Amino acid sequence: MTENRNAFPKEKISETFLQFSMPLIVVLGQDPSTNQIERILQLTYTVWNSMVLDKVRNSSVYVDALKKSLKSEPGALAIVEQLIARKDESFSNDLRLIGEYSFSNKGNQWHLKAEAKDPYKL
């Protein structure tokens, strides 16, 4: 694996992760459940990390496997395709992996914490 990279962004990965996920969260409407948001975060986490790993390894193995796993679910595959385009268009220079994350709702306040991982150190 060649380490040819720019510096990581200064913005917290949790903020970037939420920003990347927000178009799908907004579709849920005014009062989404914690479970609904968690399912979206699981999907966006998987797409984000698959794309980062493929980019740093100069491959398409992770994204291809993700698409293949959704082959029988055209609606989900379409959403993944949209997320791939969004990552390419708006976050292509952010090559941080999203590590462990936690999401909670405390007193009608959503809290997302996430750790950034360096994919070049895996």
C-alpha positions as a printed Julia matrix, in Angstrom:
122×3 Matrix{Float64}:
   0.0    0.0    0.0
   1.48   3.33  -1.07
   1.19   6.14   1.41
   0.46   9.09  -0.83
  -1.84  11.34   1.13
  -2.77  14.81   2.21
  -3.13  15.84   5.83
  -6.36  14.78   7.48
  -9.04  17.47   7.88
  -9.16  19.35  11.17
 -12.93  18.93  11.56
 -13.95  16.21  14.01
 -14.79  12.94  12.3
 -18.09  12.86  14.21
 -19.09  16.16  12.58
 -18.08  14.92   9.14
 -19.84  11.58   9.7
 -23.04  13.39  10.68
 -22.78  15.79   7.74
 -22.28  12.85   5.35
 -25.31  11.05   6.84
 -27.59  14.07   7.11
 -29.42  13.82   3.74
 -30.75  10.41   4.77
 -31.59  11.56   8.3
 -33.52  14.57   6.99
 -35.75  12.27   4.93
 -36.96  10.71   8.2
 -38.83  13.89   9.1
 -39.2   15.86  12.32
 -39.1   13.11  14.95
 -36.99  10.13  13.86
 -36.43   7.33  16.32
 -33.0    6.47  17.66
 -33.3    3.11  15.88
 -33.98   4.78  12.51
 -30.97   7.05  12.85
 -28.77   4.19  14.03
 -29.66   2.17  10.92
 -28.72   5.1    8.71
 -25.44   5.57  10.57
 -24.63   1.87  10.12
 -25.15   2.21   6.38
 -23.23   5.46   5.98
 -20.41   4.12   8.17
 -20.11   1.05   5.94
 -20.12   3.06   2.72
 -17.63   5.63   4.06
 -15.15   3.07   5.36
 -15.44   0.87   2.27
 -14.6    3.82   0.05
 -11.69   4.95   2.2
 -10.17   1.48   2.31
 -10.56   1.04  -1.43
  -8.99   4.4   -2.15
  -5.93   3.91   0.05
  -5.46   0.36  -1.24
  -6.12   1.38  -4.84
  -8.83  -1.23  -5.24
 -12.59  -1.6   -5.37
 -12.92  -4.79  -3.35
 -14.89  -3.34  -0.42
 -17.34  -1.27  -2.45
 -17.8   -4.16  -4.89
 -18.58  -6.53  -2.0
 -21.05  -4.04  -0.53
 -22.84  -3.65  -3.86
 -22.88  -7.4   -4.41
 -24.45  -7.93  -0.98
 -27.29  -5.58  -1.96
 -27.83  -6.94  -5.47
 -31.25  -8.37  -4.54
 -32.33  -5.12  -2.86
 -32.5   -2.46  -5.6
 -33.76   0.27  -3.26
 -30.88  -0.17  -0.85
 -28.42  -0.43  -3.71
 -29.7    2.89  -5.12
 -29.13   4.55  -1.74
 -25.61   3.15  -1.57
 -24.91   4.47  -5.08
 -26.09   7.92  -3.96
 -23.83   7.77  -0.9
 -20.88   6.75  -3.05
 -21.49   9.75  -5.3
 -21.84  12.02  -2.26
 -18.55  10.8   -0.78
 -16.79  11.31  -4.12
 -18.26  14.78  -4.68
 -18.13  16.3   -1.21
 -15.68  14.3    0.91
 -13.18  12.78  -1.53
 -10.13  14.23   0.23
 -11.14  12.93   3.66
  -9.43   9.57   3.98
 -10.0    9.02   7.69
 -11.71   5.81   8.66
 -14.56   6.08  11.1
 -13.67   3.92  14.07
 -15.96   3.08  16.93
 -18.89   5.4   17.28
 -21.8    5.87  19.63
 -25.1    7.56  19.09
 -27.66   8.48  21.72
 -30.63  10.71  22.42
 -30.48  12.43  25.8
 -33.24  14.85  26.67
 -34.19  15.38  23.01
 -30.56  16.13  22.19
 -28.79  13.86  19.71
 -25.18  12.99  20.52
 -22.77  11.37  18.09
 -19.24  10.48  19.09
 -16.8    8.85  16.71
 -13.13   8.13  16.58
 -10.99   8.74  13.54
  -8.64   6.0   12.38
  -5.7    6.29  10.03
  -6.21   3.75   7.23
  -2.52   3.83   6.43
  -1.73   2.34   9.83
  -3.9   -0.77   9.5
